[in-house]
Amino acid sequence: MNATTLTSKGQVTVPKNVRDYLGIGPGSKVSFELTPKGDVLLRPAATGRAVRRSPFAKVRGSATVRMRTDEIMRLTRGD
């Protein structure tokens, strides 16, 4: 179980493994739901799109090297 400390402003840090699981990051909206049993659920706020992000989402489209595929393959293979 993850524990965190409430600040004087009522803020908490959501543990990284929970943020990753929920697919949330800086600027993400979240909602809190009280259950009849007295538990509190943290959920990503409905945005009309899929919540779970691919583990590759951070790096998708970030290549900046202007090389042909065969040149990259030669570099990675050490030819």
Biopython code that builds the backbone (N, CA, C, O; Angstrom):
import numpy as np
from Bio.PDB.StructureBuilder import StructureBuilder

atoms = [
    (1, "MET", "N", (0.850, -1.182, 0.000)),
    (1, "MET", "CA", (0.000, 0.000, 0.000)),
    (1, "MET", "C", (0.888, 1.235, 0.000)),
    (1, "MET", "O", (1.916, 1.272, 0.676)),
    (2, "ASN", "N", (0.487, 2.240, -0.758)),
    (2, "ASN", "CA", (1.229, 3.493, -0.830)),
    (2, "ASN", "C", (0.662, 4.477, 0.180)),
    (2, "ASN", "O", (-0.554, 4.634, 0.290)),
    (3, "ALA", "N", (1.544, 5.137, 0.916)),
    (3, "ALA", "CA", (1.130, 6.187, 1.851)),
    (3, "ALA", "C", (1.765, 7.495, 1.402)),
    (3, "ALA", "O", (2.879, 7.506, 0.878)),
    (4, "THR", "N", (1.058, 8.583, 1.609)),
    (4, "THR", "CA", (1.577, 9.900, 1.262)),
    (4, "THR", "C", (1.099, 10.888, 2.316)),
    (4, "THR", "O", (0.208, 10.571, 3.103)),
    (5, "THR", "N", (1.674, 12.064, 2.339)),
    (5, "THR", "CA", (1.363, 13.066, 3.366)),
    (5, "THR", "C", (0.510, 14.185, 2.779)),
    (5, "THR", "O", (0.778, 14.668, 1.679)),
    (6, "LEU", "N", (-0.492, 14.582, 3.501)),
    (6, "LEU", "CA", (-1.355, 15.700, 3.111)),
    (6, "LEU", "C", (-0.667, 17.004, 3.498)),
    (6, "LEU", "O", (-0.222, 17.158, 4.636)),
    (7, "THR", "N", (-0.577, 17.948, 2.555)),
    (7, "THR", "CA", (0.033, 19.238, 2.853)),
    (7, "THR", "C", (-0.977, 20.150, 3.545)),
    (7, "THR", "O", (-2.159, 19.820, 3.644)),
    (8, "SER", "N", (-0.510, 21.280, 4.014)),
    (8, "SER", "CA", (-1.405, 22.245, 4.668)),
    (8, "SER", "C", (-2.442, 22.808, 3.700)),
    (8, "SER", "O", (-3.473, 23.331, 4.124)),
    (9, "LYS", "N", (-2.167, 22.702, 2.394)),
    (9, "LYS", "CA", (-3.105, 23.164, 1.374)),
    (9, "LYS", "C", (-4.050, 22.054, 0.917)),
    (9, "LYS", "O", (-4.850, 22.257, 0.004)),
    (10, "GLY", "N", (-3.960, 20.877, 1.553)),
    (10, "GLY", "CA", (-4.843, 19.772, 1.183)),
    (10, "GLY", "C", (-4.380, 19.008, -0.033)),
    (10, "GLY", "O", (-5.180, 18.315, -0.661)),
    (11, "GLN", "N", (-3.100, 19.113, -0.389)),
    (11, "GLN", "CA", (-2.578, 18.447, -1.574)),
    (11, "GLN", "C", (-1.827, 17.176, -1.183)),
    (11, "GLN", "O", (-1.259, 17.077, -0.095)),
    (12, "VAL", "N", (-1.838, 16.217, -2.090)),
    (12, "VAL", "CA", (-1.063, 14.992, -1.917)),
    (12, "VAL", "C", (-0.338, 14.696, -3.226)),
    (12, "VAL", "O", (-0.741, 15.167, -4.290)),
    (13, "THR", "N", (0.721, 13.920, -3.139)),
    (13, "THR", "CA", (1.398, 13.435, -4.329)),
    (13, "THR", "C", (0.878, 12.037, -4.607)),
    (13, "THR", "O", (0.962, 11.153, -3.754)),
    (14, "VAL", "N", (0.345, 11.843, -5.797)),
    (14, "VAL", "CA", (-0.134, 10.519, -6.191)),
    (14, "VAL", "C", (1.102, 9.709, -6.576)),
    (14, "VAL", "O", (1.868, 10.130, -7.443)),
    (15, "PRO", "N", (1.305, 8.552, -5.944)),
    (15, "PRO", "CA", (2.500, 7.749, -6.243)),
    (15, "PRO", "C", (2.612, 7.422, -7.734)),
    (15, "PRO", "O", (1.606, 7.247, -8.422)),
    (16, "LYS", "N", (3.859, 7.342, -8.221)),
    (16, "LYS", "CA", (4.119, 7.124, -9.640)),
    (16, "LYS", "C", (3.445, 5.862, -10.167)),
    (16, "LYS", "O", (2.877, 5.883, -11.259)),
    (17, "ASN", "N", (3.494, 4.770, -9.419)),
    (17, "ASN", "CA", (2.880, 3.538, -9.933)),
    (17, "ASN", "C", (1.370, 3.704, -10.109)),
    (17, "ASN", "O", (0.786, 3.087, -11.000)),
    (18, "VAL", "N", (0.734, 4.521, -9.278)),
    (18, "VAL", "CA", (-0.704, 4.782, -9.413)),
    (18, "VAL", "C", (-0.945, 5.696, -10.613)),
    (18, "VAL", "O", (-1.868, 5.462, -11.394)),
    (19, "ARG", "N", (-0.112, 6.748, -10.767)),
    (19, "ARG", "CA", (-0.251, 7.639, -11.943)),
    (19, "ARG", "C", (-0.082, 6.858, -13.230)),
    (19, "ARG", "O", (-0.842, 7.042, -14.181)),
    (20, "ASP", "N", (0.924, 5.978, -13.261)),
    (20, "ASP", "CA", (1.152, 5.167, -14.461)),
    (20, "ASP", "C", (-0.045, 4.256, -14.732)),
    (20, "ASP", "O", (-0.496, 4.139, -15.872)),
    (21, "TYR", "N", (-0.550, 3.620, -13.694)),
    (21, "TYR", "CA", (-1.694, 2.713, -13.853)),
    (21, "TYR", "C", (-2.918, 3.450, -14.394)),
    (21, "TYR", "O", (-3.628, 2.939, -15.261)),
    (22, "LEU", "N", (-3.158, 4.657, -13.872)),
    (22, "LEU", "CA", (-4.320, 5.436, -14.301)),
    (22, "LEU", "C", (-4.077, 6.177, -15.611)),
    (22, "LEU", "O", (-5.020, 6.667, -16.231)),
    (23, "GLY", "N", (-2.824, 6.261, -16.033)),
    (23, "GLY", "CA", (-2.514, 6.988, -17.266)),
    (23, "GLY", "C", (-2.674, 8.479, -17.107)),
    (23, "GLY", "O", (-3.094, 9.163, -18.041)),
    (24, "ILE", "N", (-2.341, 9.000, -15.924)),
    (24, "ILE", "CA", (-2.480, 10.437, -15.682)),
    (24, "ILE", "C", (-1.103, 11.066, -15.501)),
    (24, "ILE", "O", (-0.132, 10.387, -15.167)),
    (25, "GLY", "N", (-1.039, 12.361, -15.725)),
    (25, "GLY", "CA", (0.201, 13.103, -15.581)),
    (25, "GLY", "C", (-0.116, 14.541, -15.233)),
    (25, "GLY", "O", (-1.260, 14.866, -14.916)),
    (26, "PRO", "N", (0.889, 15.411, -15.289)),
    (26, "PRO", "CA", (0.663, 16.818, -14.972)),
    (26, "PRO", "C", (-0.484, 17.400, -15.792)),
    (26, "PRO", "O", (-0.533, 17.225, -17.010)),
    (27, "GLY", "N", (-1.389, 18.079, -15.136)),
    (27, "GLY", "CA", (-2.534, 18.693, -15.808)),
    (27, "GLY", "C", (-3.728, 17.779, -15.991)),
    (27, "GLY", "O", (-4.788, 18.229, -16.427)),
    (28, "SER", "N", (-3.577, 16.498, -15.665)),
    (28, "SER", "CA", (-4.702, 15.568, -15.795)),
    (28, "SER", "C", (-5.783, 15.898, -14.773)),
    (28, "SER", "O", (-5.491, 16.304, -13.648)),
    (29, "LYS", "N", (-7.006, 15.720, -15.172)),
    (29, "LYS", "CA", (-8.128, 15.900, -14.257)),
    (29, "LYS", "C", (-8.458, 14.551, -13.624)),
    (29, "LYS", "O", (-8.450, 13.520, -14.297)),
    (30, "VAL", "N", (-8.746, 14.569, -12.333)),
    (30, "VAL", "CA", (-9.139, 13.356, -11.621)),
    (30, "VAL", "C", (-10.426, 13.631, -10.863)),
    (30, "VAL", "O", (-10.763, 14.780, -10.579)),
    (31, "SER", "N", (-11.133, 12.568, -10.543)),
    (31, "SER", "CA", (-12.344, 12.720, -9.743)),
    (31, "SER", "C", (-12.242, 11.805, -8.529)),
    (31, "SER", "O", (-11.562, 10.779, -8.565)),
    (32, "PHE", "N", (-12.924, 12.188, -7.458)),
    (32, "PHE", "CA", (-12.987, 11.416, -6.233)),
    (32, "PHE", "C", (-14.420, 10.961, -6.041)),
    (32, "PHE", "O", (-15.359, 11.736, -6.221)),
    (33, "GLU", "N", (-14.579, 9.708, -5.678)),
    (33, "GLU", "CA", (-15.916, 9.158, -5.481)),
    (33, "GLU", "C", (-15.974, 8.488, -4.114)),
    (33, "GLU", "O", (-15.115, 7.673, -3.775)),
    (34, "LEU", "N", (-16.988, 8.836, -3.337)),
    (34, "LEU", "CA", (-17.208, 8.198, -2.041)),
    (34, "LEU", "C", (-18.098, 6.986, -2.241)),
    (34, "LEU", "O", (-19.156, 7.085, -2.863)),
    (35, "THR", "N", (-17.678, 5.843, -1.719)),
    (35, "THR", "CA", (-18.474, 4.623, -1.844)),
    (35, "THR", "C", (-19.366, 4.466, -0.615)),
    (35, "THR", "O", (-19.090, 5.071, 0.421)),
    (36, "PRO", "N", (-20.415, 3.677, -0.710)),
    (36, "PRO", "CA", (-21.290, 3.441, 0.439)),
    (36, "PRO", "C", (-20.541, 2.844, 1.642)),
    (36, "PRO", "O", (-20.961, 3.029, 2.784)),
    (37, "LYS", "N", (-19.447, 2.138, 1.391)),
    (37, "LYS", "CA", (-18.664, 1.553, 2.481)),
    (37, "LYS", "C", (-17.745, 2.570, 3.166)),
    (37, "LYS", "O", (-17.138, 2.266, 4.193)),
    (38, "GLY", "N", (-17.644, 3.771, 2.600)),
    (38, "GLY", "CA", (-16.787, 4.800, 3.180)),
    (38, "GLY", "C", (-15.416, 4.896, 2.532)),
    (38, "GLY", "O", (-14.567, 5.662, 2.990)),
    (39, "ASP", "N", (-15.189, 4.131, 1.473)),
    (39, "ASP", "CA", (-13.925, 4.224, 0.741)),
    (39, "ASP", "C", (-13.979, 5.413, -0.214)),
    (39, "ASP", "O", (-15.056, 5.882, -0.582)),
    (40, "VAL", "N", (-12.807, 5.889, -0.604)),
    (40, "VAL", "CA", (-12.709, 6.964, -1.587)),
    (40, "VAL", "C", (-11.987, 6.408, -2.808)),
    (40, "VAL", "O", (-10.903, 5.836, -2.688)),
    (41, "LEU", "N", (-12.591, 6.575, -3.980)),
    (41, "LEU", "CA", (-11.992, 6.119, -5.227)),
    (41, "LEU", "C", (-11.416, 7.313, -5.976)),
    (41, "LEU", "O", (-12.062, 8.354, -6.098)),
    (42, "LEU", "N", (-10.199, 7.153, -6.475)),
    (42, "LEU", "CA", (-9.570, 8.161, -7.319)),
    (42, "LEU", "C", (-9.632, 7.637, -8.739)),
    (42, "LEU", "O", (-9.158, 6.537, -9.023)),
    (43, "ARG", "N", (-10.216, 8.421, -9.631)),
    (43, "ARG", "CA", (-10.356, 8.002, -11.029)),
    (43, "ARG", "C", (-9.969, 9.148, -11.948)),
    (43, "ARG", "O", (-10.127, 10.317, -11.598)),
    (44, "PRO", "N", (-9.462, 8.808, -13.121)),
    (44, "PRO", "CA", (-9.258, 9.870, -14.110)),
    (44, "PRO", "C", (-10.623, 10.437, -14.485)),
    (44, "PRO", "O", (-11.581, 9.683, -14.655)),
    (45, "ALA", "N", (-10.718, 11.749, -14.615)),
    (45, "ALA", "CA", (-11.989, 12.369, -15.001)),
    (45, "ALA", "C", (-12.299, 11.990, -16.436)),
    (45, "ALA", "O", (-11.398, 11.884, -17.268)),
    (46, "ALA", "N", (-13.555, 11.790, -16.720)),
    (46, "ALA", "CA", (-13.985, 11.423, -18.071)),
    (46, "ALA", "C", (-13.621, 12.544, -19.028)),
    (46, "ALA", "O", (-13.994, 13.698, -18.817)),
    (47, "THR", "N", (-12.896, 12.200, -20.073)),
    (47, "THR", "CA", (-12.492, 13.200, -21.066)),
    (47, "THR", "C", (-12.982, 12.849, -22.459)),
    (47, "THR", "O", (-12.733, 13.582, -23.416)),
    (48, "GLY", "N", (-13.682, 11.720, -22.574)),
    (48, "GLY", "CA", (-14.168, 11.311, -23.878)),
    (48, "GLY", "C", (-13.141, 10.563, -24.702)),
    (48, "GLY", "O", (-13.359, 10.307, -25.886)),
    (49, "ARG", "N", (-11.996, 10.200, -24.072)),
    (49, "ARG", "CA", (-10.992, 9.421, -24.790)),
    (49, "ARG", "C", (-10.499, 8.309, -23.885)),
    (49, "ARG", "O", (-10.794, 8.297, -22.690)),
    (50, "ALA", "N", (-9.759, 7.389, -24.445)),
    (50, "ALA", "CA", (-9.248, 6.264, -23.675)),
    (50, "ALA", "C", (-8.321, 6.761, -22.570)),
    (50, "ALA", "O", (-7.524, 7.674, -22.787)),
    (51, "VAL", "N", (-8.425, 6.169, -21.402)),
    (51, "VAL", "CA", (-7.653, 6.603, -20.249)),
    (51, "VAL", "C", (-6.268, 5.969, -20.229)),
    (51, "VAL", "O", (-5.276, 6.652, -19.973)),
    (52, "ARG", "N", (-6.192, 4.656, -20.499)),
    (52, "ARG", "CA", (-4.920, 3.959, -20.413)),
    (52, "ARG", "C", (-4.000, 4.394, -21.551)),
    (52, "ARG", "O", (-4.394, 4.390, -22.717)),
    (53, "ARG", "N", (-2.773, 4.768, -21.198)),
    (53, "ARG", "CA", (-1.801, 5.167, -22.204)),
    (53, "ARG", "C", (-0.824, 4.036, -22.456)),
    (53, "ARG", "O", (-0.522, 3.241, -21.567)),
    (54, "SER", "N", (-0.353, 3.983, -23.648)),
    (54, "SER", "CA", (0.671, 3.016, -23.998)),
    (54, "SER", "C", (1.941, 3.359, -23.227)),
    (54, "SER", "O", (2.212, 4.538, -22.995)),
    (55, "PRO", "N", (2.726, 2.361, -22.825)),
    (55, "PRO", "CA", (3.999, 2.667, -22.162)),
    (55, "PRO", "C", (4.961, 3.400, -23.098)),
    (55, "PRO", "O", (5.959, 3.960, -22.643)),
    (56, "PHE", "N", (4.673, 3.401, -24.388)),
    (56, "PHE", "CA", (5.522, 4.085, -25.353)),
    (56, "PHE", "C", (5.020, 5.491, -25.682)),
    (56, "PHE", "O", (5.608, 6.173, -26.521)),
    (57, "ALA", "N", (3.951, 5.929, -25.038)),
    (57, "ALA", "CA", (3.336, 7.215, -25.366)),
    (57, "ALA", "C", (4.300, 8.381, -25.190)),
    (57, "ALA", "O", (4.261, 9.336, -25.965)),
    (58, "LYS", "N", (5.172, 8.315, -24.170)),
    (58, "LYS", "CA", (6.107, 9.413, -23.922)),
    (58, "LYS", "C", (7.093, 9.620, -25.063)),
    (58, "LYS", "O", (7.468, 10.753, -25.364)),
    (59, "VAL", "N", (7.509, 8.542, -25.694)),
    (59, "VAL", "CA", (8.542, 8.650, -26.715)),
    (59, "VAL", "C", (8.005, 8.621, -28.140)),
    (59, "VAL", "O", (8.758, 8.833, -29.091)),
    (60, "ARG", "N", (6.745, 8.368, -28.293)),
    (60, "ARG", "CA", (6.165, 8.298, -29.634)),
    (60, "ARG", "C", (6.341, 9.634, -30.348)),
    (60, "ARG", "O", (5.974, 10.683, -29.817)),
    (61, "GLY", "N", (6.896, 9.591, -31.539)),
    (61, "GLY", "CA", (7.053, 10.799, -32.353)),
    (61, "GLY", "C", (8.171, 11.711, -31.909)),
    (61, "GLY", "O", (8.205, 12.873, -32.316)),
    (62, "SER", "N", (9.103, 11.221, -31.077)),
    (62, "SER", "CA", (10.138, 12.112, -30.570)),
    (62, "SER", "C", (11.474, 11.975, -31.293)),
    (62, "SER", "O", (12.440, 12.640, -30.916)),
    (63, "ALA", "N", (11.553, 11.147, -32.301)),
    (63, "ALA", "CA", (12.812, 10.989, -33.026)),
    (63, "ALA", "C", (13.158, 12.282, -33.747)),
    (63, "ALA", "O", (12.302, 12.906, -34.374)),
    (64, "THR", "N", (14.420, 12.676, -33.650)),
    (64, "THR", "CA", (14.841, 13.913, -34.303)),
    (64, "THR", "C", (15.974, 13.693, -35.293)),
    (64, "THR", "O", (16.364, 14.616, -36.008)),
    (65, "VAL", "N", (16.505, 12.472, -35.339)),
    (65, "VAL", "CA", (17.612, 12.176, -36.242)),
    (65, "VAL", "C", (17.071, 11.956, -37.642)),
    (65, "VAL", "O", (16.117, 11.205, -37.840)),
    (66, "ARG", "N", (17.681, 12.610, -38.601)),
    (66, "ARG", "CA", (17.223, 12.464, -39.980)),
    (66, "ARG", "C", (18.133, 11.471, -40.703)),
    (66, "ARG", "O", (18.984, 11.849, -41.507)),
    (67, "MET", "N", (17.926, 10.199, -40.393)),
    (67, "MET", "CA", (18.714, 9.134, -41.006)),
    (67, "MET", "C", (17.764, 8.142, -41.654)),
    (67, "MET", "O", (16.607, 8.004, -41.259)),
    (68, "ARG", "N", (18.287, 7.456, -42.660)),
    (68, "ARG", "CA", (17.510, 6.399, -43.276)),
    (68, "ARG", "C", (17.554, 5.173, -42.382)),
    (68, "ARG", "O", (18.467, 5.020, -41.570)),
    (69, "THR", "N", (16.568, 4.303, -42.531)),
    (69, "THR", "CA", (16.475, 3.107, -41.705)),
    (69, "THR", "C", (17.728, 2.253, -41.795)),
    (69, "THR", "O", (18.210, 1.760, -40.775)),
    (70, "ASP", "N", (18.269, 2.069, -43.005)),
    (70, "ASP", "CA", (19.464, 1.232, -43.144)),
    (70, "ASP", "C", (20.667, 1.839, -42.417)),
    (70, "ASP", "O", (21.508, 1.099, -41.909)),
    (71, "GLU", "N", (20.765, 3.165, -42.359)),
    (71, "GLU", "CA", (21.853, 3.813, -41.624)),
    (71, "GLU", "C", (21.701, 3.580, -40.116)),
    (71, "GLU", "O", (22.682, 3.313, -39.422)),
    (72, "ILE", "N", (20.483, 3.681, -39.625)),
    (72, "ILE", "CA", (20.217, 3.435, -38.200)),
    (72, "ILE", "C", (20.518, 1.985, -37.851)),
    (72, "ILE", "O", (21.105, 1.706, -36.806)),
    (73, "MET", "N", (20.119, 1.065, -38.716)),
    (73, "MET", "CA", (20.366, -0.359, -38.464)),
    (73, "MET", "C", (21.862, -0.641, -38.406)),
    (73, "MET", "O", (22.306, -1.421, -37.564)),
    (74, "ARG", "N", (22.647, -0.019, -39.288)),
    (74, "ARG", "CA", (24.091, -0.215, -39.262)),
    (74, "ARG", "C", (24.680, 0.302, -37.953)),
    (74, "ARG", "O", (25.553, -0.341, -37.371)),
    (75, "LEU", "N", (24.216, 1.446, -37.494)),
    (75, "LEU", "CA", (24.707, 1.995, -36.228)),
    (75, "LEU", "C", (24.357, 1.103, -35.039)),
    (75, "LEU", "O", (25.200, 0.859, -34.175)),
    (76, "THR", "N", (23.119, 0.616, -34.994)),
    (76, "THR", "CA", (22.706, -0.204, -33.853)),
    (76, "THR", "C", (23.338, -1.580, -33.848)),
    (76, "THR", "O", (23.494, -2.200, -32.796)),
    (77, "ARG", "N", (23.704, -2.058, -35.034)),
    (77, "ARG", "CA", (24.343, -3.374, -35.127)),
    (77, "ARG", "C", (25.861, -3.298, -34.999)),
    (77, "ARG", "O", (26.530, -4.323, -34.870)),
    (78, "GLY", "N", (26.399, -2.091, -35.035)),
    (78, "GLY", "CA", (27.838, -1.939, -34.901)),
    (78, "GLY", "C", (28.615, -2.259, -36.170)),
    (78, "GLY", "O", (29.802, -2.580, -36.106)),
    (79, "ASP", "N", (27.949, -2.172, -37.334)),
    (79, "ASP", "CA", (28.629, -2.453, -38.611)),
    (79, "ASP", "C", (29.502, -1.304, -39.012)),
    (79, "ASP", "O", (30.151, -1.357, -40.057)),
]
sb = StructureBuilder()
sb.init_structure("model")
sb.init_model(0)
sb.init_chain("A")
sb.init_seg("    ")
for serial, (resi, resn, name, xyz) in enumerate(atoms, 1):
    if name == "N":
        sb.init_residue(resn, " ", resi, " ")
    sb.init_atom(name, np.array(xyz, "f"), 0.0, 1.0, " ", f" {name:<3s}", serial, name[0])
structure = sb.get_structure()
